[in-house]
Amino acid sequence: MTSESEETQAGSADPAAENTERDQISANIAAVLEFYAREELKVSRSQKVLERISMAVGQPYFLALILVFVALWVSANVLLGLTGRVEFDPAPFSWLQGIIGLGALMTATAVLSKQNRLTRQQQQRAHLDLKVTLLTEQKAAKLIDMLDELRRDMPDVTTRHDPAVASLQQAMNPGSVLAALDEKSHWGD
């Protein structure tokens, strides 16, 4: 019969513990996917259209398309002028400038709209990260407290006072952390 430490060293772990860990991982992944699905449902149809436009505008082929359009526009006007016909947009190509300006305005609006939505999502993630970090800190403080208590209860371990352990046993006050963060954010203003 082997001991528990020998089983752990041999690489065989408790199947129930493995299942629990897999269940926790699956639950965490499901929660993250649910978060993204909820956020996607909040996106309006017009927002989706703007984001598709911004995706298309962000591709290299779009720059090539613009350059080809401008070259054709200028070439057509120059050729019309050289053949003695009336140019539809004589130099300095004010109609072309207007079209390009309108395109730039629409592109900037589409990109900023998507960026605003992504910023809101990032803020939500940052708040969640802060909550998880504070919870983890509280759990770590509790573990340190429990280990110190166990150390004190063991007869063969010498009792000694460790000031670092005493300070680490105290969980942070989330209100104090948030106040410090708020104060720090005002320094940058």
LODREN-916007 format. One line per 10 residues: number of its first residue (from 1); their letters; for each residue z, x, y of N, C-alpha, C, CB. Coordinates in Angstrom, 2 decimals, padded with zeros to 5 digits. Each point is the difference from the previous one (the first is absolute). Glycine has a CB too. Example, Ala and Ser with C-alpha at 12.3 -4.5 7.8 and 13.67 -1.06 7.14 Angstrom:
<recs>
1 = AS = 007.80:013.19:-005.69:000.00:-000.89:001.19:000.00:000.90:001.20:001.25:-001.89:-001.17 ~ -001.97:001.54:002.22:000.06:000.82:001.19:000.73:-000.77:001.09:-002.15:001.18:-000.63 .
</recs>
This chain:
<recs>
1 = MTSESEETQA = 000.00:000.85:-001.17:000.00:-000.85:001.17:000.00:000.89:001.23:001.22:-001.85:-001.23 ~ -002.03:001.51:002.22:-000.09:000.82:001.20:000.80:-000.64:001.11:-002.26:000.83:-000.68 ~ 002.70:000.01:001.60:000.74:-000.52:001.16:-000.97:-000.47:001.06:001.92:001.55:-000.49 ~ -001.38:-002.24:001.49:-000.85:-000.53:001.08:-000.66:001.12:000.78:001.49:-002.00:000.17 ~ -000.76:003.10:000.07:-000.59:001.11:000.75:-001.12:000.66:-000.78:002.18:000.38:001.13 ~ -002.06:-000.32:-002.48:-001.07:000.57:-000.81:-001.23:-000.89:000.04:001.70:001.10:-001.48 ~ -001.49:-002.43:001.48:-001.13:-000.92:000.08:-000.73:000.14:001.33:001.20:-001.58:-001.52 ~ -000.43:001.72:002.59:-000.60:000.16:001.32:-000.79:001.30:000.06:001.86:-001.33:001.03 ~ -001.28:002.40:-001.60:-000.69:001.30:000.00:-001.24:-000.06:-000.85:002.17:001.17:000.35 ~ -002.15:-001.92:-001.43:-001.15:-000.10:-000.89:-001.11:-000.85:000.61:001.53:000.28:-001.95 .
11 = GSADPAAENT = -001.22:-000.98:003.03:-001.03:-000.77:000.69:-000.01:-001.47:-000.35:-001.32:002.04:000.05 ~ 002.11:-002.47:-001.03:000.02:-001.42:-000.31:001.05:-000.66:000.88:-000.75:000.41:-002.39 ~ 000.34:-001.39:003.12:000.91:-000.70:000.91:000.29:-001.39:-000.55:-000.90:001.30:001.98 ~ 001.84:-001.95:-001.39:000.39:-001.34:-000.38:-001.14:-000.96:000.35:002.46:000.54:000.34 ~ -003.02:-001.24:-001.33:-001.11:-000.92:000.29:000.38:-001.09:001.00:-000.87:000.45:-002.27 ~ 002.11:-000.92:002.21:000.44:-001.04:000.95:-000.03:000.54:001.42:001.45:-001.04:-001.77 ~ -001.02:002.30:001.96:-000.03:000.62:001.33:-001.43:000.18:000.48:002.16:001.18:-000.50 ~ -003.05:-000.79:-000.41:-001.41:000.16:000.38:-000.59:-001.34:000.43:-000.23:001.93:-001.59 ~ 000.57:-003.00:000.82:-000.51:-001.32:000.35:000.54:-000.46:001.35:-000.17:-000.56:-002.43 ~ 001.45:000.83:002.69:000.60:-000.36:001.28:-000.68:000.73:001.14:002.19:-000.43:-001.15 .
21 = ERDQISANIA = -002.45:001.72:000.94:-000.68:000.78:001.04:-001.40:-000.53:000.23:001.35:002.03:-000.62 ~ -002.08:-002.31:-000.47:-001.35:-000.56:000.14:000.04:-001.35:000.71:-000.71:001.20:-002.09 ~ 001.71:-002.01:001.76:000.15:-001.31:000.65:000.25:000.17:001.50:000.89:-000.97:-002.14 ~ -000.04:001.94:002.50:000.28:000.24:001.41:-001.25:000.49:000.73:002.39:000.53:-000.57 ~ -003.12:000.38:-000.07:-001.24:000.51:000.61:-000.99:-001.13:000.17:000.37:002.27:-001.03 ~ -000.52:-003.09:-000.01:-000.93:-001.14:000.07:000.41:-000.98:001.10:-000.48:000.25:-002.45 ~ 001.78:-000.50:002.56:000.49:-000.92:001.04:-000.27:000.57:001.38:001.78:-000.84:-001.56 ~ -001.58:002.14:001.73:-000.27:000.62:001.30:-001.48:-000.04:000.35:001.97:001.49:-000.34 ~ -002.81:-001.20:-000.63:-001.46:-000.06:000.23:-000.41:-001.43:000.33:-000.37:001.95:-001.57 ~ 000.92:-002.91:000.84:-000.33:-001.41:000.26:000.44:-000.41:001.41:000.23:-000.51:-002.45 .
31 = AVLEFYAREE = 000.93:001.00:002.88:000.49:-000.33:001.35:-000.92:000.57:001.07:002.35:-000.05:-000.86 ~ -002.81:001.29:000.65:-000.91:000.62:000.96:-001.33:-000.75:000.03:001.09:002.24:-000.38 ~ -001.62:-002.56:-000.78:-001.26:-000.75:-000.05:000.13:-001.38:000.62:-000.61:001.25:-002.07 ~ 001.75:-001.89:001.85:000.26:-001.31:000.61:000.06:000.12:001.52:001.26:-000.71:-002.05 ~ -000.65:001.80:002.54:000.05:000.23:001.45:-001.41:000.10:000.57:002.22:001.19:-000.25 ~ -003.08:-000.38:-000.40:-001.37:000.15:000.49:-000.78:-001.31:-000.09:000.05:002.41:-000.70 ~ 000.17:-003.17:-000.37:-000.69:-001.28:-000.14:000.43:-000.98:001.09:-000.15:000.37:-002.48 ~ 001.46:-000.40:002.78:000.50:-000.87:001.08:-000.60:000.41:001.34:002.15:-000.36:-001.27 ~ -002.20:001.65:001.52:-000.56:000.48:001.26:-001.49:-000.34:000.09:001.69:001.86:000.05 ~ -002.39:-001.78:-001.16:-001.43:-000.31:000.00:-000.23:-001.49:000.27:-000.42:001.88:-001.61 .
41 = LKVSRSQKVL = 001.32:-002.73:001.13:-000.12:-001.44:000.26:000.23:-000.33:001.47:000.76:-000.45:-002.34 ~ -000.01:001.28:003.03:000.29:-000.24:001.42:-001.19:000.33:000.90:002.39:000.49:-000.47 ~ -003.36:000.26:-000.07:-001.14:000.43:000.80:-000.96:-001.18:000.18:000.23:002.38:-000.85 ~ -000.54:-002.68:002.11:-000.90:-001.12:000.29:-001.44:000.36:-000.33:001.56:-000.78:001.81 ~ -002.38:-000.25:-001.89:-001.42:000.20:-000.31:-000.67:000.86:001.08:-000.05:-002.22:-001.21 ~ 000.37:001.94:002.48:-000.62:000.79:001.09:000.46:001.46:-000.06:-000.10:-002.07:001.43 ~ 001.36:002.29:-001.82:000.50:001.37:-000.14:-000.75:000.73:-001.11:002.27:-000.72:000.81 ~ -002.52:000.01:-001.92:-000.75:000.61:-001.11:-001.42:000.36:000.43:001.37:-001.32:-001.63 ~ -001.99:000.44:002.42:-001.36:000.28:000.48:000.01:001.24:000.90:-000.59:-002.46:-000.13 ~ 001.56:002.51:001.06:000.11:001.17:000.88:000.23:001.28:-000.79:000.90:-001.48:001.80 .
51 = ERISMAVGQP = -000.09:001.41:-002.85:000.27:001.19:-000.80:-001.22:000.44:-000.79:002.38:-000.69:-000.16 ~ -003.19:-000.27:-000.31:-001.25:000.37:-000.68:-000.94:000.68:000.98:000.27:-001.93:-001.60 ~ -000.33:001.40:002.82:-000.84:000.62:001.03:000.48:001.42:000.28:-000.48:-002.26:001.02 ~ 001.80:002.43:-000.86:000.51:001.34:000.30:-000.24:000.96:-001.16:001.74:-001.02:001.48 ~ -001.71:000.52:-002.73:-000.31:000.84:-001.15:-001.46:000.45:000.04:001.75:-001.20:-001.36 ~ -002.64:000.27:001.70:-001.43:000.34:000.06:-000.27:000.98:001.14:-000.58:-002.24:-000.96 ~ 001.21:002.00:002.11:-000.21:000.86:001.17:000.54:001.40:-000.26:000.14:-002.00:001.50 ~ 000.85:002.12:-002.35:000.61:001.31:-000.29:-000.78:000.85:-000.98:002.15:-001.04:000.46 ~ -003.27:000.56:-000.94:-000.80:000.75:-000.97:-001.02:000.89:000.71:000.30:-001.85:-001.68 ~ -000.61:003.01:001.08:-000.98:000.91:000.62:-001.38:-000.63:000.20:001.25:001.87:-001.04 .
61 = YFLALILVFV = -001.65:-002.75:000.14:-001.32:-000.61:000.14:-000.10:-000.83:001.28:-000.21:-000.06:-002.49 ~ 001.34:-000.47:002.97:-000.02:-000.80:001.22:-000.37:000.86:001.21:001.74:-001.54:-000.98 ~ -001.22:002.76:001.03:-000.37:000.93:001.08:-001.49:000.30:-000.07:002.31:001.02:-000.03 ~ -002.82:-000.80:-001.18:-001.44:000.26:-000.16:-000.80:-001.22:000.45:000.46:001.58:-001.92 ~ 000.01:-002.78:001.61:-000.67:-001.23:000.40:-000.05:-000.12:001.53:000.77:-001.10:-002.14 ~ 000.32:001.43:002.80:000.03:-000.05:001.47:-000.99:001.00:000.58:002.41:-000.71:-000.06 ~ -002.40:001.93:-000.47:-000.92:001.03:000.51:-001.45:-000.39:-000.20:001.72:001.73:-000.49 ~ -002.04:-002.31:-000.65:-001.37:-000.46:-000.26:-000.36:-001.12:000.97:000.20:000.64:-002.43 ~ 000.71:-001.59:002.65:-000.24:-001.11:000.93:-000.28:000.53:001.40:001.49:-001.48:-001.38 ~ -000.66:002.40:001.86:-000.18:000.55:001.35:-001.32:000.75:000.09:002.50:000.19:000.29 .
71 = ALWVSANVLL = -002.81:000.60:-001.31:-001.26:000.76:000.01:-001.20:-000.94:000.02:001.13:001.87:-001.25 ~ -001.08:-002.94:000.46:-001.11:-000.96:-000.01:-000.12:-000.72:001.34:000.32:-000.31:-002.47 ~ 000.81:-000.07:003.05:000.01:-000.69:001.30:-000.65:000.87:001.08:002.09:-001.23:-000.67 ~ -001.62:002.47:000.75:-000.52:000.92:001.03:-001.47:000.30:-000.27:002.29:001.02:000.29 ~ -002.60:-000.76:-001.56:-001.41:000.32:-000.34:-000.92:-001.16:000.33:000.80:001.51:-001.83 ~ -000.39:-002.73:001.51:-000.84:-001.17:000.28:-000.23:-000.14:001.50:000.88:-001.14:-002.06 ~ 000.15:001.35:002.87:-000.15:-000.11:001.44:-000.89:001.11:000.56:002.25:-001.08:000.12 ~ -002.08:002.28:-000.60:-000.83:001.12:000.47:-001.45:-000.23:-000.40:001.97:001.57:-000.19 ~ -002.22:-001.99:-001.04:-001.38:-000.24:-000.46:-000.66:-001.14:000.80:000.66:000.80:-002.29 ~ 000.12:-001.83:002.57:-000.56:-001.09:000.81:-000.37:000.51:001.39:001.39:-001.68:-001.28 .
81 = GLTGRVEFDP = -000.54:002.53:001.86:-000.30:000.56:001.32:-001.21:000.90:-000.02:002.40:-000.13:000.54 ~ -002.55:000.95:-001.61:-001.14:000.91:-000.12:-001.32:-000.73:-000.20:001.54:001.70:-000.94 ~ -001.49:-002.86:000.30:-001.23:-000.77:-000.24:-000.32:-000.94:001.15:000.45:000.15:-002.45 ~ 000.37:-000.13:003.49:-000.26:-000.81:001.18:000.52:-001.42:-000.10:-001.96:001.38:000.35 ~ 002.68:-001.68:-001.37:000.59:-001.33:-000.14:001.37:-000.04:000.68:-001.25:-000.35:-002.17 ~ 001.73:-000.86:002.37:001.29:-000.18:000.65:001.11:000.29:-001.02:-000.97:-001.74:001.60 ~ 001.89:002.63:-001.21:001.13:000.35:-000.87:001.01:-001.16:000.02:-000.33:002.51:000.45 ~ 000.88:-002.86:-001.60:000.98:-001.08:-000.03:001.38:000.44:000.49:-001.26:-000.99:-001.90 ~ 001.52:002.32:001.93:001.25:000.54:000.53:-000.29:001.40:000.55:001.42:-001.36:-001.65 ~ -001.94:001.41:002.88:-000.36:001.32:000.55:001.23:000.89:000.19:-001.97:-001.06:001.14 .
91 = APFSWLQGII = 001.71:002.38:-001.12:001.09:000.97:000.22:000.72:-000.37:001.28:-001.27:001.85:-001.20 ~ 002.53:-001.79:001.25:001.01:000.61:-000.88:000.50:-000.91:-001.11:000.67:001.36:001.93 ~ -001.46:-002.30:-002.39:000.29:-000.83:-001.16:001.29:-000.81:000.16:-001.20:001.68:-001.39 ~ 001.25:-002.49:002.41:001.21:-000.77:000.28:000.30:-001.02:-001.10:-000.43:000.31:002.44 ~ -000.60:-000.90:-003.03:000.24:-000.94:-001.10:000.60:000.73:-001.21:-001.92:-001.45:000.80 ~ 001.41:002.61:-001.09:000.52:000.80:-001.11:001.46:000.38:000.26:-002.32:000.90:-000.47 ~ 002.62:-000.52:001.70:001.37:000.35:000.36:000.93:-001.22:-000.18:-000.86:001.73:001.63 ~ 000.39:-002.89:-001.24:000.79:-001.22:-000.18:000.25:-000.32:-001.46:-000.94:-000.85:002.13 ~ -000.11:000.99:-002.94:000.14:-000.26:-001.44:001.00:000.98:-000.62:-002.37:-000.89:-000.09 ~ 002.25:002.15:000.44:000.90:001.02:-000.55:001.43:-000.24:000.49:-001.91:001.66:-000.10 .
101 = GLGALMTATA = 002.06:-002.03:001.37:001.34:-000.30:000.54:000.64:-001.18:-000.70:-000.73:000.91:002.19 ~ -000.05:-001.98:-002.42:000.52:-001.16:-000.71:000.37:000.37:-001.44:-001.41:-001.52:001.44 ~ 000.58:002.31:-002.08:000.30:000.45:-001.37:001.28:000.82:-000.04:-002.45:000.00:-000.51 ~ 002.63:000.88:001.51:001.22:000.81:000.06:001.23:-000.87:000.21:-001.34:001.91:000.91 ~ 001.23:-002.92:-000.06:001.12:-000.90:000.24:000.36:-000.77:-001.26:-000.70:-000.21:002.38 ~ -000.30:-000.30:-003.08:000.25:-000.73:-001.23:000.60:000.90:-001.07:-001.90:-001.53:000.56 ~ 001.40:002.75:-000.67:000.52:000.96:-000.97:001.46:000.34:000.30:-002.30:000.94:-000.31 ~ 002.60:-000.68:001.56:001.37:000.34:000.39:000.94:-001.16:-000.30:-000.86:001.53:001.80 ~ 000.42:-002.75:-001.54:000.82:-001.18:-000.27:000.26:-000.15:-001.50:-000.93:-001.12:002.05 ~ -000.09:001.31:-002.85:000.16:-000.12:-001.46:000.94:001.06:-000.54:-002.31:-000.95:-000.16 .
111 = VLSKQNRLTR = 002.15:002.18:000.62:000.85:001.09:-000.47:001.44:-000.20:000.44:-001.97:001.56:000.07 ~ 002.19:-001.94:001.18:001.36:-000.22:000.49:000.68:-001.17:-000.70:-000.70:000.92:002.21 ~ -000.06:-001.95:-002.53:000.56:-001.14:-000.71:000.53:000.42:-001.37:-001.58:-001.53:001.21 ~ 000.78:002.30:-001.93:000.44:000.48:-001.32:001.18:000.96:000.15:-002.34:-000.26:-000.88 ~ 002.27:001.11:001.87:001.08:000.97:000.21:001.31:-000.71:000.33:-001.69:001.68:000.79 ~ 001.64:-002.75:-000.01:001.22:-000.76:000.31:000.61:-000.60:-001.25:-000.92:-000.51:002.26 ~ 000.09:-000.04:-003.14:000.51:-000.58:-001.24:000.62:001.07:-000.89:-001.74:-001.80:000.13 ~ 001.08:002.94:-000.23:000.53:001.08:-000.82:001.30:000.56:000.59:-002.33:000.56:-000.72 ~ 002.44:-000.56:002.04:001.24:000.45:000.65:001.14:-000.93:-000.34:-001.32:001.02:001.87 ~ 001.07:-002.33:-001.86:001.04:-000.97:-000.38:000.44:000.22:-001.44:-000.95:-001.66:001.63 .
121 = QQQQRAHLDL = -000.01:001.89:-002.53:000.34:000.26:-001.40:000.82:001.29:-000.12:-002.10:-001.19:-000.73 ~ 001.73:002.21:001.47:000.71:001.26:-000.05:001.43:-000.16:000.50:-002.16:001.23:000.32 ~ 002.35:-002.06:000.71:001.35:-000.26:000.50:000.84:-000.71:-001.06:-000.90:-000.11:002.34 ~ 000.29:-000.84:-003.04:000.72:-000.69:-001.07:000.40:000.98:-001.09:-001.27:-002.12:000.49 ~ 000.35:003.02:-000.86:000.33:001.01:-001.02:001.10:000.93:000.47:-002.34:-000.12:-000.83 ~ 002.31:000.49:002.11:001.04:000.88:000.53:001.36:-000.68:-000.04:-001.71:001.10:001.48 ~ 001.76:-002.39:-001.17:001.26:-000.74:-000.08:000.49:-000.06:-001.45:-000.66:-001.37:002.02 ~ -000.26:001.12:-002.94:000.36:-000.03:-001.41:000.50:001.37:-000.46:-001.69:-001.83:-000.40 ~ 001.01:002.89:000.82:000.43:001.35:-000.34:001.40:000.28:000.51:-002.38:000.75:000.05 ~ 002.65:-001.19:001.17:001.33:000.20:000.57:001.06:-000.74:-000.82:-001.02:000.28:002.28 .
131 = KVTLLTEQKA = 000.71:-001.51:-002.65:000.95:-000.78:-000.80:000.26:000.67:-001.35:-000.78:-002.10:001.14 ~ -000.30:002.56:-001.78:000.15:000.67:-001.30:000.79:001.29:000.15:-002.18:-001.00:-000.78 ~ 001.92:001.74:001.83:000.71:001.25:000.24:001.49:-000.25:000.22:-002.08:000.99:000.98 ~ 002.40:-001.99:-000.19:001.41:-000.33:000.24:000.68:-000.47:-001.28:-000.56:-000.61:002.37 ~ -000.13:-000.18:-003.17:000.56:-000.45:-001.27:000.20:001.18:-000.95:-001.12:-002.23:000.30 ~ 000.16:003.14:-000.34:000.12:001.18:-000.84:001.17:000.86:000.45:-002.48:-000.04:-000.42 ~ 002.65:000.17:001.71:001.12:000.79:000.52:001.33:-000.62:-000.39:-001.42:000.74:001.92 ~ 001.51:-002.07:-001.85:001.23:-000.69:-000.40:000.28:000.21:-001.49:-000.38:-001.71:001.80 ~ -000.67:001.64:-002.61:000.17:000.20:-001.44:000.42:001.44:-000.29:-001.73:-001.78:-000.47 ~ 001.13:002.74:001.16:000.37:001.40:-000.20:001.46:000.24:000.39:-002.38:000.69:000.43 .
141 = AKLIDMLDEL = 002.82:-001.30:000.66:001.40:000.15:000.41:000.92:-000.60:-001.05:-000.67:-000.09:002.42 ~ 000.29:-001.04:-003.00:000.82:-000.62:-001.04:000.04:000.88:-001.24:-000.60:-002.28:000.89 ~ -000.52:002.88:-001.27:-000.03:000.89:-001.15:000.90:001.22:000.22:-002.33:-000.77:-000.51 ~ 002.27:001.34:001.71:000.85:001.15:000.32:001.46:-000.40:-000.10:-001.78:000.96:001.51 ~ 002.10:-002.14:-001.01:001.37:-000.51:-000.07:000.43:-000.16:-001.46:-000.31:-001.19:002.20 ~ -000.55:000.61:-003.02:000.33:-000.20:-001.41:000.16:001.32:-000.73:-001.22:-002.17:000.06 ~ 000.35:003.15:000.21:000.12:001.31:-000.65:001.28:000.71:000.42:-002.49:000.17:-000.07 ~ 002.84:-000.28:001.35:001.23:000.62:000.46:001.21:-000.66:-000.65:-001.10:000.58:002.19 ~ 001.05:-001.89:-002.33:001.09:-000.71:-000.66:000.10:000.41:-001.47:-000.30:-001.94:001.58 ~ -000.84:002.08:-002.24:-000.02:000.45:-001.39:000.57:001.41:-000.11:-002.00:-001.45:-000.45 .
151 = RRDMPDVTTR = 001.63:002.31:001.37:000.51:001.38:000.00:001.52:000.01:000.16:-002.17:000.81:000.98 ~ 002.68:-001.66:-000.12:001.46:-000.06:000.21:000.72:-000.53:-001.24:-000.39:-000.34:002.45 ~ -000.27:-000.56:-003.20:000.62:-000.62:-001.17:-000.05:000.90:-001.24:-000.62:-002.21:000.93 ~ -000.22:003.22:-000.94:-000.11:000.87:-001.17:001.14:001.01:-000.01:-002.52:-000.28:-000.01 ~ 003.29:000.33:-001.08:001.18:000.87:-000.03:-000.34:001.49:-000.04:001.18:-001.83:-001.17 ~ -002.31:002.20:000.61:-000.31:001.43:-000.11:-000.75:000.56:001.22:-000.06:-000.32:-002.47 ~ -000.21:-000.50:003.48:-000.66:000.47:001.22:001.05:000.13:001.09:-002.21:-001.09:-000.65 ~ 002.21:002.26:001.28:001.00:000.22:001.05:-000.33:-000.86:001.22:000.40:002.35:-000.82 ~ 000.63:-002.90:001.39:-000.18:-000.86:001.17:-000.07:000.88:001.24:001.23:-001.92:-001.11 ~ -002.24:001.71:001.87:-000.14:000.73:001.26:-000.63:-000.95:001.02:-000.23:002.26:-001.20 .
161 = HDPAVASLQQ = 000.53:-002.00:002.44:-000.54:-000.84:001.07:-001.28:000.65:000.51:002.32:-000.85:000.65 ~ -003.38:000.09:-000.62:-001.28:000.49:000.51:-000.37:-000.84:001.22:-000.75:000.77:-002.32 ~ 000.82:-000.20:003.55:-000.30:-000.81:001.19:-001.44:-000.51:000.02:001.69:001.34:001.23 ~ -002.62:-000.60:-001.82:-001.39:-000.46:-000.03:-000.12:-001.27:-000.83:-000.81:002.38:000.27 ~ 001.51:-002.40:-001.41:-000.04:-001.20:-000.85:000.62:-001.17:000.74:000.13:001.42:-002.07 ~ 000.96:-001.16:002.77:000.66:-001.08:000.73:-000.93:-000.60:001.05:002.21:001.12:-000.37 ~ -002.98:-000.29:001.06:-000.91:-000.55:001.01:-001.21:-000.68:-000.63:000.74:001.79:001.58 ~ -001.20:-001.26:-002.73:-001.16:-000.61:-000.66:000.34:-001.32:-000.69:-000.92:002.28:-000.32 ~ 002.19:-002.51:000.04:000.40:-001.25:-000.63:-000.12:-001.19:000.96:001.56:001.31:-001.47 ~ -001.56:-001.02:002.75:-000.07:-001.06:000.99:-001.47:-000.40:000.22:002.12:000.84:001.11 .
171 = AMNPGSVLAA = -002.45:-002.05:-001.45:-001.37:-000.50:000.23:-000.23:-000.16:001.49:-000.01:-001.19:-002.23 ~ -001.21:001.45:002.65:-000.34:-000.16:001.41:000.03:-001.48:000.36:-001.43:002.08:-000.05 ~ 001.78:-002.32:001.30:-000.04:-001.35:000.53:-001.43:-000.27:000.48:002.48:000.08:000.68 ~ -003.19:-001.03:-001.30:-001.38:-000.26:000.41:-000.14:-000.31:001.48:-000.43:-000.83:-002.29 ~ 001.41:000.14:002.86:-000.04:-000.31:001.43:000.01:001.27:000.84:001.17:-002.15:-000.44 ~ -000.36:003.13:000.04:000.04:001.27:000.73:-001.32:000.74:-000.11:002.46:000.15:-000.42 ~ -003.06:-000.19:-000.78:-001.29:000.67:-000.19:-001.06:-000.65:000.88:000.64:000.59:-002.37 ~ -000.68:-001.92:002.38:-000.99:-000.70:000.82:000.23:000.24:001.49:-000.19:-001.75:-001.79 ~ 001.45:001.80:002.20:000.31:000.28:001.41:-000.45:001.41:000.37:001.96:-001.57:-000.09 ~ -001.74:002.54:-000.82:-000.44:001.36:000.27:-001.51:000.09:000.06:002.05:000.86:-001.14 .
181 = LDEKSHWGD = -002.73:-001.59:000.26:-001.47:-000.02:000.05:-000.50:-000.63:001.28:-000.06:-000.13:-002.49 ~ 000.70:-000.95:002.91:-000.38:-000.67:001.24:000.21:000.92:001.19:000.60:-002.22:-001.01 ~ 000.53:002.92:001.02:000.29:000.94:001.09:-001.02:001.13:000.01:002.45:-000.55:-000.15 ~ -002.80:001.04:-001.03:-000.97:001.09:-000.12:-001.38:-000.46:000.49:001.29:000.95:-001.96 ~ -001.66:-002.20:001.67:-001.31:-000.49:000.44:-000.04:-000.13:001.53:-000.27:-001.23:-002.18 ~ 001.39:001.01:002.83:000.03:-000.10:001.46:-000.12:001.38:000.65:001.41:-002.08:-000.18 ~ -001.06:003.13:-000.54:-000.14:001.36:000.56:-001.46:000.33:000.26:002.07:000.71:-001.20 ~ -002.96:-001.22:000.32:-001.42:000.32:000.15:-000.67:-000.77:001.13:-000.04:000.49:-002.41 ~ 000.71:-001.54:002.95:-000.63:-000.81:001.05:-000.08:000.73:001.32:000.85:-002.02:-001.12 .
</recs>
